[in-house]
Amino acid sequence: MSDRYVDFVNSGVGQSLARSVGLPQPVKLRRYEHGIDFIDGDCLVGAAPGAEHLDALAKVLASSRSSIYVKCDNPEVKGLLQVDGLAARDYDVVMPDKIRALVFDASGITNSTQLRELYNFFHPVARKLQSCSRVLVIGRPPENADTPEHRIAQRALEGFTRALGKELGKGTTVQLCYAVKGAGDGIASTVRFVLSSRSAYVSGQVIRVGKAKLAAKFDWDEPLAGKVALVTGAARGIGESIAEVLAREGAHVVCLDIPPAEDDLKKVADRIGGSYITADITHADTPQTLVDYFGSEHKGLDILVHNAGVTRDKTLGKMKPEFWDMVLDINLSSEERVNKALLEAETLKSGAHIICVSSMAGIAGTRGQTNYACSKAGVIGMVDAMAPILKKQKITINAVAPGFIETAMTAAMPFGPREVGRRLNSMSQGGLPVDVAETICWFASPASAGVTGNVVRVCGQSLLGA
Ligand SMILES: NC(=O)c1ccc[n+]([C@@H]2O[C@H](COP(=O)([O-])OP(=O)(O)OC[C@H]3O[C@@H](n4cnc5c(N)ncnc54)[C@H](O)[C@@H]3O)[C@@H](O)[C@H]2O)c1
């Protein structure tokens, strides 16, 4: 599913034409390739006084091969220059011409006057960013603030990061990570994901991170080694890509789809060295079949990805009851039944990760999709309801909410709505299935044990529902 307009505006003649008549100018997004460092360019770090995550940040940044610069406005952040293994440089002494990543720890901002720290750090460097750069602001979850003034100031970070994402353009992404005090290594997987090319189509998001410990010898190159994953709806589209990326990261992936899709499903499973099950996810026997299969074949399940989903669009007055029932059952109720069975039988191991595929429609609502939007908003409700309950078993549950993704489904849309869907976001283009898959892979990592209860939009910062 190609977007010829992106190719055209990135050609010499297309670029000048688009510029002269004021058409959108999407850049070709940099996506993950094997061997690329997670920062892939010069990175500048700064912090407001009282920053809470500098030690953990130093540890993550030290694992990058990129040059790290420090804007030494306060004595605490200056301490990064002395951290063993980080080899950071003082930005006021050596200034790179172009910057790939900006990281600012704003967790110490305790009142609205101190929000000026954001301006002080970002204003001088905003125009030094290369295309497809990464910006990360780290804050304290407002609900965990010490005073009302602290809460107000931390909540204000959301508006700042969302606006910055919209104005930087050129494929640059901006995220806000609210990390609890003492999150420690809990921030590592999120910092690496949002600074890397894996998050090419994720921008303007607010991510909540809790505490987590990393295994002493954690392998970032193969984080899912030894893990078993189930991906529903894996015969094609986004599910196929999820299966590929999870396998690339070391997991054994069991691909599931309906019996008529067996040929395609088998091809996917064979290509990635995985296995497959044909089943209708809505069938009454399917939850028990999965309990039996993972109990006998794999001694349990580490990663469960609820991806299978359908649309049956009609305005509500014209919608047949079977279209309502089918969409709700496949997209929502079957997921609840599967979760219940796998949790009750303890097939999902302690430390497991459940990842659901919601949709922008579940956030913003879409005309002609009352059934679909209802099901996908229900998926968000499932994440909200289950995250606190599953914490006791050290199981995480998160969702991705894709926007316009280039698949067979979106290729079949009429030209007008398709073009609107593609361009109405900060990247002025659609995402690829791999963008959804990379985001799911971050949630599925053992290093993301502190990341739960999140709904992250993979939508290029769509203007819908923003
Ligand atoms: N493509 C997009 O732009 C987009 C946007 C937002 C959300 N999504 C969501 O992403 C997920 C994947 O979408 P896609 O575009 O790859 O769709 P797709 O239609 O290409 O793939 C869906 C897969 O699910 C399988 N499936 C359907 N019903 C099933 C059932 N009862 N049991 C088992 N498998 C079943 C299908 O056979 C198919 O292989 C869906 O949940 C969809 O709602 C997609």
The ligand as a MOL file (V3000), in Angstrom:
LIG
                    3D

  0  0  0     0  0            999 V3000
M  V30 BEGIN CTAB
M  V30 COUNTS 44 48 0 0 0
M  V30 BEGIN ATOM
M  V30 1 N -5.8490 -0.5770 9.2480 0
M  V30 2 C -6.0870 0.4720 10.0100 0
M  V30 3 O -5.9220 1.6290 9.5730 0
M  V30 4 C -6.5420 0.2880 11.4420 0
M  V30 5 C -6.7750 1.4350 12.1910 0
M  V30 6 C -7.1710 1.2880 13.5270 0
M  V30 7 C -7.3090 0.0350 14.0940 0
M  V30 8 N -7.0900 -1.0820 13.3350 0 CHG=1
M  V30 9 C -7.2600 -2.3830 14.0120 0
M  V30 10 O -6.0840 -3.1630 13.7930 0
M  V30 11 C -6.4310 -4.5680 13.7860 0
M  V30 12 C -5.9010 -5.1920 12.4930 0
M  V30 13 O -6.4490 -4.4650 11.4030 0
M  V30 14 P -6.0250 -4.7540 9.8820 0
M  V30 15 O -6.1580 -3.4800 9.1450 0
M  V30 16 O -4.7420 -5.4920 9.8310 0 CHG=-1
M  V30 17 O -7.2540 -5.6950 9.4470 0
M  V30 18 P -7.3030 -6.9290 8.4550 0
M  V30 19 O -8.7370 -7.0860 8.0830 0
M  V30 20 O -6.2960 -6.7970 7.3700 0
M  V30 21 O -6.8410 -8.1640 9.4080 0
M  V30 22 C -7.6420 -8.6400 10.4580 0
M  V30 23 C -7.3720 -10.1140 10.6420 0
M  V30 24 O -8.2210 -10.5720 11.7060 0
M  V30 25 C -8.7660 -11.8220 11.3300 0
M  V30 26 N -10.0360 -12.0900 12.0030 0
M  V30 27 C -11.2210 -11.4580 11.7870 0
M  V30 28 N -12.1710 -12.0250 12.5220 0
M  V30 29 C -11.6040 -13.0230 13.2190 0
M  V30 30 C -12.0780 -13.9800 14.1440 0
M  V30 31 N -13.3740 -14.0310 14.4910 0
M  V30 32 N -11.2120 -14.8890 14.6600 0
M  V30 33 C -9.9220 -14.8530 14.3070 0
M  V30 34 N -9.3960 -13.9800 13.4380 0
M  V30 35 C -10.2360 -13.0770 12.8860 0
M  V30 36 C -8.9700 -11.6760 9.8170 0
M  V30 37 O -9.1260 -12.9340 9.1760 0
M  V30 38 C -7.7260 -10.9310 9.4000 0
M  V30 39 O -6.6540 -11.7960 9.0830 0
M  V30 40 C -7.9470 -4.6180 13.9220 0
M  V30 41 O -8.2910 -4.8300 15.2750 0
M  V30 42 C -8.3990 -3.2240 13.4740 0
M  V30 43 O -9.6310 -2.8760 14.0260 0
M  V30 44 C -6.7050 -0.9760 12.0290 0
M  V30 END ATOM
M  V30 BEGIN BOND
M  V30 1 1 1 2
M  V30 2 2 2 3
M  V30 3 1 2 4
M  V30 4 1 4 5
M  V30 5 2 4 44
M  V30 6 2 5 6
M  V30 7 1 6 7
M  V30 8 2 7 8
M  V30 9 1 8 9
M  V30 10 1 8 44
M  V30 11 1 9 10
M  V30 12 1 9 42
M  V30 13 1 10 11
M  V30 14 1 11 12
M  V30 15 1 11 40
M  V30 16 1 12 13
M  V30 17 1 13 14
M  V30 18 2 14 15
M  V30 19 1 14 16
M  V30 20 1 14 17
M  V30 21 1 17 18
M  V30 22 2 18 19
M  V30 23 1 18 20
M  V30 24 1 18 21
M  V30 25 1 21 22
M  V30 26 1 22 23
M  V30 27 1 23 24
M  V30 28 1 23 38
M  V30 29 1 24 25
M  V30 30 1 25 26
M  V30 31 1 25 36
M  V30 32 1 26 27
M  V30 33 1 26 35
M  V30 34 2 27 28
M  V30 35 1 28 29
M  V30 36 1 29 30
M  V30 37 2 29 35
M  V30 38 1 30 31
M  V30 39 2 30 32
M  V30 40 1 32 33
M  V30 41 2 33 34
M  V30 42 1 34 35
M  V30 43 1 36 37
M  V30 44 1 36 38
M  V30 45 1 38 39
M  V30 46 1 40 41
M  V30 47 1 40 42
M  V30 48 1 42 43
M  V30 END BOND
M  V30 END CTAB
M  END
